[in-house]
Amino acid sequence: MRIRCLPWLLPFILTSVAGANPSPPATLQVEIGYLGRNYPEPLPISLVEPVITDQGIQGARLGVGDNLATGRFLGQSYHFDEKITPNEGDIVAAAKELLQKTHLIVADLEPDDLLRVADLPEARDAIIINARASEDELRGKDCRHNVFHVAPSWAMRADALAQYMTWKRWKLWFLLRGAAKEDVQYADAMKRAAKKFGNAIVEERTITFDPGNRRSETGHQQIQTQIPMLTQSPPPHDIVFVADNDETFGDYLMWRTSVPKPVAGTHGLVAVAWHRAYEQYGGIQLQNRFKAMTKRQMTERDYMAWLAVRIFGEAVTRSQKTDATGWRAYLLSKDFQVAGFKGQAMSFRTWDRQLRQPIILSGPRSLVSMSPQDGFLHQKYLTDTLGVDEPETACKQQG
């Protein structure tokens, strides 16, 4: 579809004023594809959180508008093709249709779907930017030469929190996790981070929790009784780490654990690429533009999709190349940098194609810190203290 015809683009079109020189005709037409699936999402725990049905795609649309605003002065035209399948839909068929038009794909996909798409013969020369999945395996043993990652890995998130806990001297961690696959993966990343930075997991528990009728008149009383029972008699600890991606019990830990301690992980203090409370380094400008366009706040998935589209725009604008092969080489070169309102330029690691980036540490309503923390040093990039460094990588498809 042609972007100029879409209503959401109107705030980003720069109109000519009297006496101004018209933009040059487009000499390079760039097609960017967005591929997603409507996966089942956890319902908000309360009425405070709205149900959002368009996460990700709205950020990508904002990014296309930003690319157009720059590209129109450089003879570049951007077209945007959205493919979002129902949960029961055929993601492979949608990917093949999209790959007939473009080799630049923003993937808002869970790991299994992402790998199915990346392994298609039609995707061999594509650049697929993962804007959703945090699984470490996608950067390790399951890495693909055509997949780049703007979503922080579980290891990056855990290391970001671990550095802050080390700075605070909260060295003893009580780990609570759910039974979901993602919970196990995040818990494993936390255990790795504890060892990496000289901290200790004093106990790990798997929580199976049914909040029942939490919105009934007595729901809060049931939870008030259940959570202390689930967390009773822990070893001495400084903080509770939680891995609960399905949103079943994590929010109930604050103020209710048997021993009063701060909470971090998927709830409490969270490690994210973006947060609605973040406004530093010009972030408020991005927050305001997104809210003006969508009438809601920017989520982490929105930000990652926006950043993926902007990365394509930077590659097209600065590489002086005209095809995906040239753009891919540029993304992995020392020349590539992208701004993301985090106080420093970001770039890709050549060994697993993960975007190195600062990680935001935030509470529900305010920024707490950003990692890497002061004092954690690296011989090349301070952001490489977060996640898997080159000597540790299990990715066999480097560069």
VOGU-3710 file (C-alpha; in Angstrom, 3 decimals, decimal comma):
1> mrirclpwll> 0,000/0,000/0,000  1,151/3,565/-0,569  1,883/5,307/2,688  0,867/8,762/1,489  -2,771/7,675/1,395  -2,970/6,476/5,007  -4,669/8,769/7,564  -2,166/8,017/10,348  0,605/9,468/8,174  -0,860/12,951/7,858
11> pfiltsvaga> 0,933/14,467/10,900  4,284/13,509/9,377  3,902/14,853/5,858  5,840/18,065/5,416  3,907/20,298/3,077  5,571/22,840/0,829  5,249/26,507/1,721  5,082/29,418/-0,659  8,431/30,077/-2,254  10,011/26,837/-1,016
21> npsppatlqv> 11,762/24,530/-3,432  9,803/21,340/-4,142  11,292/18,029/-3,046  13,247/16,136/-5,690  11,432/13,266/-7,392  11,973/9,913/-5,694  14,855/8,007/-7,248  14,838/5,134/-4,727  11,636/3,348/-3,747  11,973/1,364/-0,513
31> eigylgrnyp> 9,386/-1,189/0,574  9,275/-2,160/4,266  7,137/-5,065/5,430  5,599/-5,691/8,840  4,763/-9,285/9,761  2,790/-10,180/12,866  0,254/-12,549/14,331  -2,618/-11,848/16,736  -1,380/-14,034/19,590  -3,518/-14,399/22,724
41> eplpislvep> -2,482/-11,691/25,183  -2,809/-11,762/28,994  -5,719/-9,643/30,133  -4,848/-6,572/32,207  -4,860/-7,285/35,914  -7,155/-4,325/36,620  -9,024/-1,479/34,982  -5,943/0,731/35,416  -4,326/-0,911/32,377  -6,196/-0,530/29,070
51> vitdqgiqga> -6,614/-3,393/26,625  -4,307/-2,547/23,694  -4,927/-4,400/20,441  -2,473/-2,587/18,170  0,879/-2,839/19,958  3,877/-2,879/17,658  2,223/-1,871/14,423  1,568/1,679/15,627  5,244/2,137/16,433  6,182/0,885/12,983
61> rlgvgdnlat> 3,787/3,367/11,384  5,379/6,211/13,316  8,802/5,050/12,137  7,708/5,019/8,503  6,456/8,567/8,893  9,843/9,577/10,293  11,641/7,879/7,403  9,426/9,670/4,899  10,041/13,042/6,516  13,772/12,623/5,888
71> grflgqsyhf> 13,644/10,616/2,684  11,524/13,100/0,734  14,479/15,518/0,713  16,896/12,806/-0,434  14,890/11,369/-3,303  13,708/8,364/-1,269  10,155/7,070/-1,136  8,974/4,541/1,475  6,069/2,158/1,090  4,777/0,064/3,980
81> dekitpnegd> 3,021/-3,299/3,740  1,343/-4,743/6,844  0,614/-8,443/7,235  -0,952/-9,425/10,560  -2,550/-12,866/10,573  -5,187/-14,186/12,965  -3,817/-16,489/15,658  -4,970/-19,501/13,638  -3,736/-18,019/10,344  -0,912/-19,215/8,087
91> ivaaakellq> 2,128/-17,111/8,964  4,303/-18,845/6,359  1,911/-17,968/3,538  1,756/-14,369/4,763  5,551/-14,222/4,904  5,947/-15,585/1,388  3,517/-12,993/0,058  5,404/-10,212/1,837  8,819/-11,463/0,708  7,699/-11,233/-2,916
101> kthlivadle> 7,589/-7,450/-2,416  10,437/-6,698/-0,011  13,464/-8,132/1,787  13,122/-5,655/4,677  10,889/-7,212/7,334  9,925/-6,056/10,827  8,950/-9,277/12,627  6,515/-9,004/15,532  6,583/-12,763/16,010  7,118/-15,323/18,737
111> pddllrvadl> 10,217/-17,553/18,399  8,762/-20,555/16,551  7,095/-18,366/13,937  10,203/-16,202/13,615  12,369/-19,224/12,828  9,838/-20,626/10,355  9,916/-17,360/8,452  13,699/-16,948/8,632  14,241/-20,462/7,252  12,132/-19,905/4,137
121> peardaiiin> 14,136/-20,029/0,887  12,505/-16,730/-0,051  13,999/-15,130/3,095  17,602/-16,167/2,459  18,670/-12,663/1,400  16,218/-10,787/3,624  16,901/-8,588/6,641  14,432/-9,631/9,332  14,447/-7,474/12,468  13,039/-9,213/15,531
131> arasedelrg> 10,982/-6,633/17,408  9,354/-8,937/19,953  11,120/-12,096/21,140  13,667/-12,007/23,997  14,702/-15,680/23,903  18,462/-16,081/24,329  18,457/-19,109/22,019  17,545/-16,855/19,083  20,886/-15,122/19,626  22,682/-18,392/20,384
141> kdcrhnvfhv> 22,233/-21,916/19,075  19,106/-20,939/17,100  20,555/-17,769/15,551  19,979/-17,112/11,855  22,165/-15,097/9,498  19,182/-13,059/8,288  17,717/-12,169/11,703  18,693/-9,016/13,611  17,369/-8,233/17,081  16,194/-4,926/18,526
151> apswamrada> 14,312/-6,665/21,338  16,661/-7,024/24,332  17,464/-10,625/25,200  16,581/-12,175/28,552  20,301/-12,091/29,340  20,463/-8,342/28,694  17,445/-7,680/30,885  18,764/-9,852/33,720  22,249/-8,313/33,522  20,773/-4,807/33,610
161> laqymtwkrw> 18,948/-5,617/36,840  21,924/-7,515/38,265  24,240/-4,554/37,771  21,839/-2,314/39,656  21,451/-4,867/42,467  25,224/-5,129/42,694  25,501/-1,337/42,877  22,883/-1,378/45,664  24,709/-4,293/47,361  21,566/-6,405/47,298
171> klwfllrgaa> 23,443/-9,622/46,732  21,021/-12,293/48,003  18,117/-13,040/45,659  14,946/-15,039/46,286  13,749/-16,225/42,852  10,081/-16,907/42,098  9,028/-18,068/38,649  5,962/-19,283/36,855  5,734/-22,500/34,865  5,638/-20,919/31,393
181> kedvqyadam> 8,561/-21,476/29,024  9,398/-17,763/29,030  9,458/-17,757/32,835  11,974/-20,600/32,889  14,143/-18,770/30,349  14,117/-15,484/32,266  14,843/-17,334/35,518  17,807/-19,055/33,855  19,073/-15,652/32,702  18,753/-14,329/36,252
191> kraakkfgna> 20,776/-17,253/37,610  23,448/-16,612/35,004  23,482/-12,906/35,893  23,778/-13,629/39,608  26,877/-15,736/39,009  28,323/-13,247/36,499  28,187/-10,318/38,927  28,980/-12,133/42,168  25,480/-12,414/43,627  23,596/-15,495/44,825
201> iveertitfd> 20,198/-17,127/44,335  19,351/-18,285/47,860  16,251/-20,211/46,767  14,179/-20,762/43,639  10,483/-21,591/43,756  8,005/-22,390/41,008  4,696/-20,679/41,688  1,427/-22,177/40,485  -1,162/-19,603/41,373  -4,828/-19,124/40,563
211> pgnrrsetgh> -6,053/-15,716/41,702  -9,620/-16,949/41,403  -12,284/-14,290/41,567  -9,809/-11,477/42,142  -12,371/-8,850/41,182  -15,013/-10,108/43,595  -15,663/-8,321/46,879  -13,417/-10,773/48,750  -10,825/-11,346/45,999  -8,217/-9,126/47,622
221> qqiqtqipml> -8,648/-11,002/50,908  -7,937/-14,342/49,218  -4,785/-12,980/47,601  -3,715/-11,336/50,865  -3,765/-14,800/52,443  -2,341/-16,821/49,536  0,800/-14,816/48,705  2,319/-14,958/52,223  1,751/-18,714/52,225  3,492/-19,120/48,853
231> tqsppphdiv> 6,486/-17,057/49,996  6,777/-18,172/53,609  10,030/-19,206/55,339  12,564/-18,121/52,683  16,292/-17,962/53,445  17,673/-14,503/54,267  17,537/-12,371/51,112  17,737/-8,770/49,921  15,285/-8,828/47,022  12,622/-10,973/45,376
241> fvadndetfg> 13,211/-11,681/41,696  10,099/-12,691/39,756  9,632/-14,253/36,313  5,924/-14,206/35,465  5,335/-13,364/31,833  1,737/-14,623/31,901  0,778/-12,043/34,545  -0,674/-14,579/36,969  0,981/-13,664/40,276  3,783/-11,115/39,826
251> dylmwrtsvp> 1,704/-8,012/40,514  0,454/-9,509/43,769  3,918/-9,846/45,335  4,333/-6,177/46,250  3,191/-5,541/49,852  2,161/-9,180/50,334  5,301/-11,364/50,633  5,894/-13,003/54,004  9,167/-11,072/54,372  8,931/-7,414/53,241
261> kpvagthglv> 11,420/-7,012/50,389  11,565/-5,118/47,068  10,493/-6,944/43,895  12,185/-6,932/40,477  12,035/-8,862/37,202  8,817/-8,975/35,206  7,127/-6,924/37,937  8,167/-4,226/40,359  11,448/-2,925/38,985  11,490/-3,974/35,319
271> avawhrayeq> 14,282/-3,984/32,723  12,919/-2,810/29,373  13,861/-1,192/26,086  11,187/1,476/26,625  8,733/2,545/29,303  5,813/4,934/29,439  7,539/6,806/32,309  10,726/7,429/30,318  11,373/10,979/29,067  15,149/11,445/29,280
281> yggiqlqnrf> 17,436/12,306/26,321  14,547/13,745/24,337  12,371/10,694/24,931  9,473/12,950/25,873  9,395/14,149/22,266  8,905/10,599/20,982  6,327/9,886/23,690  4,336/12,984/22,751  4,427/12,334/19,005  3,264/8,771/19,505
291> kamtkrqmte> 0,457/9,814/21,835  -0,681/12,518/19,418  -0,940/9,896/16,680  -2,536/7,028/18,631  -4,236/8,637/21,657  -2,425/6,201/23,950  0,999/5,691/25,511  3,918/4,053/23,734  4,645/0,495/24,883  7,915/-1,388/24,653
301> rdymawlavr> 6,693/-3,289/21,594  5,724/-0,028/19,909  9,195/1,356/20,551  10,959/-1,735/19,234  8,914/-1,700/16,024  9,561/2,043/15,619  13,285/1,460/16,116  13,347/-1,398/13,599  11,806/0,807/10,910  14,183/3,648/11,753
311> ifgeavtrsq> 17,127/1,260/11,420  16,024/0,457/7,884  15,746/4,181/7,205  19,243/4,849/8,534  20,697/2,042/6,413  19,022/3,340/3,263  19,985/6,962/3,916  23,592/6,575/5,055  24,948/3,456/3,344  24,644/4,779/-0,222
321> ktdatgwray> 23,558/1,243/-1,174  20,396/0,327/-3,021  19,691/-3,294/-2,075  19,298/-5,530/0,981  22,752/-7,074/0,551  24,425/-3,680/0,788  22,203/-2,545/3,643  22,941/-5,717/5,621  26,682/-5,198/5,266  26,260/-1,621/6,449
331> llskdfqvag> 24,237/-2,651/9,521  27,108/-4,898/10,631  29,829/-2,359/9,868  31,519/0,003/12,320  29,926/2,903/10,448  26,362/2,041/11,446  24,761/3,852/14,367  21,153/4,607/15,201  19,767/7,102/17,694  17,011/5,873/19,972
341> fkgqamsfrt> 16,569/8,591/22,612  18,821/6,800/25,102  21,768/9,150/25,279  24,093/7,233/22,980  24,158/5,786/19,495  23,324/2,097/19,203  24,820/-0,543/16,908  24,642/-4,261/16,169  26,904/-6,932/17,610  28,488/-8,851/14,775
351> wdrqlrqpii> 28,491/-12,195/16,611  24,721/-12,498/17,114  23,230/-9,393/15,423  21,788/-8,144/18,721  21,395/-4,381/19,019  23,600/-3,155/21,848  21,613/-0,600/23,827  21,125/0,894/27,298  18,351/-0,794/29,280  15,773/1,218/31,201
361> lsgprslvsm> 15,073/0,205/34,815  11,680/1,507/35,802  9,005/1,187/38,402  5,346/1,355/37,413  5,314/5,162/37,235  8,878/6,467/37,345  12,361/5,856/35,975  14,711/4,336/38,563  17,969/3,949/36,637  19,567/2,909/33,354
371> spqdgflhqk> 22,111/0,156/32,799  24,966/-0,357/32,211  25,727/1,060/35,637  28,774/3,180/36,382  31,835/1,085/37,133  30,979/-1,877/34,900  33,639/-1,675/32,226  34,235/-3,306/28,844  37,202/-3,075/26,499  35,027/-1,990/23,547
381> yltdtlgvde> 31,446/-1,013/24,389  30,023/-0,494/27,883  26,694/-1,830/26,602  28,421/-5,143/25,881  28,439/-5,742/29,644  24,742/-6,522/29,119  23,964/-9,932/27,656  26,180/-12,466/25,915  29,605/-11,174/24,907  31,524/-12,423/21,878
391> petackqqg> 33,670/-15,059/23,692  30,501/-16,576/25,203  28,305/-16,764/22,109  26,850/-20,030/20,870  25,845/-18,495/17,528  27,544/-20,284/14,634  26,340/-17,853/11,953  28,360/-14,784/12,811  28,813/-11,725/10,629
//
